Amino acid sequence: MAKILIADDDADVRQIVSYALVEAGHEVAVAKDGEETAKKLAADPPELLVLDLMLPGLDGYDILDQMRGADIRDVTRVMILSAHSSEKDLRLTLELGADWHMAKPFDPEELVAKVDELLAMDVHELRRLRDQEHDRASLLSQLESIFDTST
């Protein structure tokens, strides 16, 4: 079906995501750090990148920023898969060009369903979804900061 790159420094996560996506019929490649991810993106851009934010070297934010400045973003959709899942993180990743943000821990079946949904969307549907999620995350991020008692 689709060519997908999984970028995560956790071998167990790479294995679980790979297995689930291969079982769903996708072609999967993996990267364990930011530099390897950047090289694979430049050499052979996949249809979808499943990206952890906390990669060694270049982190997920750096990868998103690089993609925004390259033609890669035109052909590759991005799903963030990260333990960093506050509304502030969600808003920032969407602003940097991610299409979806899924929190760890995750359900592999839900991940496959969302991957298939993202791949099936045309660019207009995807933009609408990203804008809706960004607006929701911005509002919730404001609420988080209002009610944050740690400061």
Backbone bond lengths (Angstrom), bond angles and torsions (degrees), N, CA, C in turn:
res aa  C-N    CA-C-N  psi(-1)  N-CA   C-N-CA  omega(-1)  CA-C   N-CA-C  phi
1 M - - - 1.446 - - 1.528 110.66 -
2 A 1.333 117.75 -83.18 1.464 120.25 -176.81 1.521 110.49 -119.99
3 K 1.334 114.34 153.94 1.458 121.58 175.02 1.527 106.98 -91.79
4 I 1.354 116.53 123.60 1.463 122.43 -174.23 1.526 109.38 -128.37
5 L 1.345 115.86 137.14 1.460 122.47 174.13 1.522 107.99 -109.69
6 I 1.332 115.99 128.39 1.463 122.26 177.53 1.525 107.35 -106.54
7 A 1.329 116.63 121.13 1.457 121.96 179.75 1.523 108.83 -116.06
8 D 1.335 115.86 105.99 1.462 121.42 -179.55 1.515 108.02 -154.71
9 D 1.329 117.09 139.06 1.456 120.22 -179.52 1.525 112.98 -82.36
10 D 1.320 117.47 -9.96 1.467 122.10 179.84 1.532 109.10 -92.39
11 A 1.329 116.23 114.71 1.469 121.22 -177.63 1.524 112.03 -59.70
12 D 1.336 117.49 -37.13 1.467 120.23 179.26 1.522 111.33 -64.17
13 V 1.322 116.80 -42.88 1.470 120.50 178.71 1.523 109.89 -64.44
14 R 1.335 116.79 -45.16 1.477 119.62 177.95 1.525 110.49 -56.72
15 Q 1.325 116.52 -43.13 1.459 120.83 -178.14 1.530 111.53 -66.87
16 I 1.320 118.07 -44.99 1.469 121.62 -179.13 1.531 110.69 -64.04
17 V 1.331 116.82 -47.16 1.467 120.88 -179.07 1.528 109.92 -65.66
18 S 1.322 116.68 -44.24 1.471 120.56 178.49 1.520 111.35 -57.73
19 Y 1.312 115.74 -50.33 1.461 120.37 -178.51 1.533 110.81 -58.15
20 A 1.332 116.49 -48.07 1.464 120.25 -178.13 1.526 111.62 -61.64
21 L 1.326 116.90 -41.75 1.468 119.86 -177.33 1.533 112.12 -75.62
22 V 1.318 117.66 -35.82 1.472 120.20 176.01 1.528 109.43 -65.44
23 E 1.331 116.46 -43.07 1.472 120.26 177.36 1.526 111.50 -60.19
24 A 1.336 116.97 -29.81 1.466 121.66 178.57 1.528 111.79 -82.93
25 G 1.341 116.74 0.16 1.458 120.44 174.55 1.515 115.65 98.65
26 H 1.318 118.02 9.44 1.461 120.60 -178.79 1.524 111.34 -92.08
27 E 1.326 115.07 156.66 1.462 122.68 174.19 1.528 106.45 -93.74
28 V 1.332 117.32 125.92 1.459 121.21 -171.08 1.524 111.95 -122.89
29 A 1.336 114.53 136.85 1.465 122.62 169.41 1.523 106.39 -123.32
30 V 1.334 116.98 157.76 1.459 120.26 -178.16 1.528 110.49 -129.37
31 A 1.343 114.23 156.04 1.462 122.51 173.87 1.520 107.15 -140.66
32 K 1.339 115.84 142.51 1.467 119.34 -174.83 1.524 114.01 -104.95
33 D 1.340 117.04 -5.40 1.466 119.31 177.91 1.530 109.29 -152.20
34 G 1.315 115.32 176.16 1.456 120.22 -175.74 1.515 114.24 -66.84
35 E 1.324 116.62 -40.25 1.467 119.83 -179.06 1.524 111.31 -64.25
36 E 1.326 116.39 -45.20 1.469 120.45 178.15 1.528 110.35 -62.46
37 T 1.312 116.49 -39.15 1.473 121.04 178.38 1.525 110.18 -61.88
38 A 1.329 116.75 -48.35 1.466 120.78 -179.12 1.526 111.33 -60.39
39 K 1.330 116.49 -42.25 1.473 120.50 179.63 1.525 110.97 -63.39
40 K 1.331 116.98 -44.77 1.466 120.26 -178.80 1.523 111.52 -67.83
41 L 1.321 116.87 -36.50 1.460 120.10 177.15 1.525 111.47 -63.85
42 A 1.334 115.89 -42.49 1.462 120.16 -178.76 1.525 112.07 -70.55
43 A 1.332 116.61 -37.88 1.472 120.88 -176.11 1.527 112.10 -74.53
44 D 1.314 117.35 -40.25 1.466 120.75 -174.19 1.539 109.16 -155.42
45 P 1.334 117.53 81.69 1.463 120.31 -175.75 1.532 112.16 -58.73
46 P 1.333 116.42 128.00 1.465 120.16 177.94 1.530 110.49 -80.98
47 E 1.309 115.74 172.30 1.463 120.14 174.68 1.521 111.06 -75.36
48 L 1.356 115.95 -27.44 1.457 120.74 -179.44 1.518 109.50 -144.87
49 L 1.327 115.49 138.91 1.455 122.85 173.17 1.522 107.85 -113.88
50 V 1.336 116.43 123.59 1.466 122.15 172.18 1.517 104.58 -98.41
51 L 1.342 116.60 111.94 1.457 121.91 -165.42 1.521 113.00 -122.38
52 D 1.333 115.55 123.67 1.459 121.86 170.88 1.525 107.34 -80.28
53 L 1.318 117.38 145.05 1.465 120.33 179.33 1.520 112.99 -79.75
54 M 1.321 117.02 -30.62 1.459 120.61 -173.65 1.532 111.25 -101.73
55 L 1.318 116.02 68.73 1.458 122.28 176.48 1.523 109.62 -93.29
56 P 1.336 117.27 148.63 1.464 119.15 173.39 1.531 110.06 -67.05
57 G 1.327 115.74 150.65 1.467 120.08 -178.50 1.510 109.22 74.42
58 L 1.302 116.56 -122.55 1.467 120.24 173.47 1.524 107.57 -67.73
59 D 1.321 116.71 127.77 1.464 117.65 177.92 1.534 109.79 -91.13
60 G 1.309 115.88 178.98 1.455 120.54 -177.57 1.518 113.37 -60.16
61 Y 1.336 117.05 -34.84 1.464 120.77 177.30 1.527 110.43 -63.88
62 D 1.345 116.39 -41.69 1.469 120.95 177.60 1.529 110.54 -62.28
63 I 1.325 116.28 -43.27 1.474 120.62 179.66 1.522 109.86 -61.14
64 L 1.327 117.32 -46.42 1.469 120.95 178.42 1.529 110.62 -59.18
65 D 1.321 116.35 -42.75 1.457 120.83 -179.82 1.522 111.14 -63.61
66 Q 1.338 116.98 -42.55 1.465 120.93 177.50 1.528 110.90 -63.50
67 M 1.326 115.97 -41.60 1.465 119.78 -178.76 1.522 111.18 -64.32
68 R 1.329 115.67 -35.90 1.460 120.32 -178.43 1.523 110.27 -63.48
69 G 1.321 117.22 -32.78 1.455 121.11 -178.89 1.517 114.05 -89.87
70 A 1.318 118.14 4.67 1.469 121.73 -177.45 1.526 110.31 -126.10
71 D 1.295 115.03 168.47 1.460 120.30 177.65 1.523 112.63 -70.92
72 I 1.312 117.13 -10.94 1.465 121.61 -178.06 1.521 110.93 -56.61
73 R 1.320 117.11 -39.24 1.461 121.67 -175.57 1.528 111.53 -61.99
74 D 1.326 117.36 -25.06 1.456 120.59 -179.52 1.523 112.81 -71.65
75 V 1.330 117.66 -23.46 1.462 120.22 -176.76 1.526 113.99 -114.64
76 T 1.332 116.89 -13.97 1.460 120.82 -174.59 1.521 111.56 -116.01
77 R 1.320 115.74 123.21 1.465 120.83 172.73 1.521 107.91 -86.14
78 V 1.337 116.12 155.33 1.459 119.92 -174.81 1.523 110.59 -129.19
79 M 1.343 114.13 125.75 1.457 121.39 171.42 1.524 107.27 -113.41
80 I 1.324 116.04 120.27 1.455 120.74 174.60 1.524 107.46 -80.42
81 L 1.329 115.75 133.84 1.467 122.25 174.99 1.517 105.72 -128.63
82 S 1.336 116.97 101.32 1.454 119.84 -169.53 1.521 112.55 -150.95
83 A 1.321 115.14 151.94 1.463 120.45 172.80 1.525 110.27 -73.82
84 H 1.325 117.33 -19.03 1.461 121.48 174.73 1.517 107.73 -78.87
85 S 1.319 116.00 98.57 1.467 118.52 -171.84 1.523 112.98 -134.68
86 S 1.331 116.72 29.04 1.462 118.16 173.84 1.531 108.47 -70.50
87 E 1.287 116.03 165.04 1.472 119.39 178.30 1.526 110.37 -63.90
88 K 1.332 116.84 -31.93 1.470 120.58 176.66 1.527 110.04 -63.45
89 D 1.358 117.24 -44.35 1.475 121.29 177.34 1.525 110.49 -61.41
90 L 1.319 115.89 -44.55 1.465 120.84 179.91 1.521 110.61 -60.32
91 R 1.315 117.22 -48.08 1.470 121.84 -179.23 1.527 110.26 -59.71
92 L 1.338 116.56 -45.78 1.461 120.49 -178.22 1.526 111.79 -64.22
93 T 1.333 117.72 -44.65 1.473 119.34 -178.96 1.527 111.16 -65.56
94 L 1.323 117.10 -36.35 1.468 119.71 176.93 1.527 110.67 -67.18
95 E 1.328 116.93 -38.90 1.467 120.30 177.20 1.526 111.16 -63.99
96 L 1.333 116.67 -32.60 1.468 120.86 179.70 1.530 112.92 -82.26
97 G 1.340 117.27 -4.06 1.455 119.68 173.74 1.504 116.79 114.25
98 A 1.331 118.56 1.65 1.467 119.11 175.83 1.525 109.35 -66.79
99 D 1.316 115.16 152.38 1.464 120.17 -179.81 1.524 112.33 -97.46
100 W 1.323 116.65 -24.90 1.463 120.64 -178.77 1.508 108.89 -157.07
101 H 1.307 116.20 155.22 1.461 122.01 -179.26 1.524 107.84 -132.95
102 M 1.327 116.99 117.15 1.463 121.89 178.94 1.521 108.37 -116.29
103 A 1.331 115.40 135.84 1.460 120.81 -177.07 1.528 111.91 -85.20
104 K 1.340 115.02 146.09 1.459 121.83 168.61 1.521 106.18 -91.95
105 P 1.293 120.00 144.40 1.466 126.93 -5.78 1.527 110.60 -68.50
106 F 1.321 115.59 159.68 1.453 121.38 -173.65 1.525 109.81 -135.91
107 D 1.309 114.78 161.61 1.459 122.35 174.82 1.531 107.06 -96.50
108 P 1.332 119.14 119.35 1.464 120.71 -178.55 1.528 113.78 -55.05
109 E 1.312 117.63 -35.79 1.472 119.66 179.09 1.527 111.01 -66.66
110 E 1.326 116.87 -39.73 1.463 120.58 176.88 1.528 110.33 -65.62
111 L 1.322 116.55 -38.83 1.461 120.56 178.52 1.527 110.40 -61.38
112 V 1.325 116.79 -48.07 1.469 120.47 179.68 1.528 110.54 -61.56
113 A 1.325 117.44 -42.53 1.467 120.95 179.44 1.527 111.01 -61.28
114 K 1.336 117.48 -42.89 1.473 120.78 179.84 1.521 110.73 -69.73
115 V 1.335 118.04 -39.25 1.466 121.06 176.14 1.524 109.75 -58.28
116 D 1.318 116.52 -48.89 1.469 120.23 -179.69 1.524 111.29 -62.22
117 E 1.328 116.74 -38.41 1.471 121.05 178.38 1.531 110.92 -64.85
118 L 1.328 116.75 -45.64 1.461 120.30 179.47 1.529 111.71 -62.58
119 L 1.322 116.26 -41.21 1.464 120.42 -179.52 1.531 112.27 -68.31
120 A 1.324 116.53 -27.93 1.469 120.57 -178.52 1.527 113.13 -81.68
121 M 1.324 117.67 -18.28 1.464 121.14 -176.95 1.516 111.81 -75.13
122 D 1.341 115.79 142.74 1.463 118.06 171.37 1.532 107.63 -82.04
123 V 1.323 116.97 171.22 1.461 120.70 -173.16 1.529 112.70 -61.83
124 H 1.324 117.55 -32.28 1.468 120.35 -179.77 1.523 111.15 -70.92
125 E 1.332 116.33 -42.97 1.468 120.05 176.72 1.530 110.28 -62.85
126 L 1.301 115.62 -42.23 1.460 120.82 -179.39 1.529 110.89 -63.06
127 R 1.320 117.00 -43.85 1.460 121.34 178.76 1.524 110.58 -62.83
128 R 1.341 116.92 -41.92 1.470 121.09 178.31 1.528 110.67 -61.99
129 L 1.330 116.40 -45.26 1.456 121.16 179.14 1.533 110.63 -61.44
130 R 1.326 116.47 -46.27 1.469 120.87 -179.75 1.531 110.55 -62.25
131 D 1.333 117.39 -42.13 1.468 120.79 178.97 1.526 111.50 -64.51
132 Q 1.332 116.73 -41.24 1.471 120.28 178.44 1.526 110.64 -64.17
133 E 1.326 116.56 -45.38 1.465 120.81 179.81 1.523 110.91 -65.09
134 H 1.331 116.78 -38.48 1.460 120.23 178.44 1.529 110.68 -64.50
135 D 1.319 117.58 -45.03 1.468 121.01 178.74 1.525 110.81 -61.04
136 R 1.327 116.54 -43.74 1.466 120.94 179.09 1.526 110.80 -63.88
137 A 1.330 116.08 -44.56 1.466 120.18 -179.48 1.526 111.39 -65.99
138 S 1.315 117.74 -37.32 1.468 120.53 178.07 1.515 110.94 -62.43
139 L 1.311 116.22 -45.61 1.459 120.63 178.87 1.529 111.01 -62.92
140 L 1.320 116.58 -47.22 1.461 120.10 -179.88 1.530 112.17 -67.51
141 S 1.322 117.23 -32.33 1.459 121.03 176.49 1.526 110.07 -64.77
142 Q 1.310 116.43 -40.43 1.471 120.37 176.52 1.525 110.05 -62.10
143 L 1.323 116.19 -42.65 1.463 119.81 178.34 1.527 111.31 -64.54
144 E 1.340 117.04 -40.72 1.460 121.06 176.79 1.521 110.80 -57.20
145 S 1.338 116.48 -44.95 1.453 119.13 -177.76 1.529 112.20 -70.15
146 I 1.311 118.00 -30.92 1.464 121.88 177.47 1.522 110.49 -67.03
147 F 1.327 115.61 -42.51 1.461 120.25 -174.60 1.526 114.17 -97.33
148 D 1.343 117.12 6.59 1.458 120.67 178.84 1.517 109.63 -68.89
149 T 1.318 116.33 118.13 1.472 121.30 -178.06 1.520 112.16 -98.31
150 S 1.339 118.22 1.18 1.460 120.14 -177.00 1.525 112.35 -80.17
151 T 1.339 118.38 -12.76 1.465 119.86 -179.41 1.493 112.85 -99.48
